[in-house]
Amino acid sequence: MVKNQQQQKEEETKRLVQFIEDNNLWVDNINIDLYVSQGAE
């Protein structure tokens, strides 16, 4: 059962990455300082 869930997650990840690539949805310019508080490194 766990192995089946892992396979499903891997397939879902592949489909998601393909969708993002097909639609040019990758975000390259994230300023991490806007989302991470001081000392969280």
Buried (B, 14 or more C-beta within 10 A) or exposed (E): EEEEEEEEEEEEEEEEEEEEEEEEEEEEEEEEEEEEEEEEE
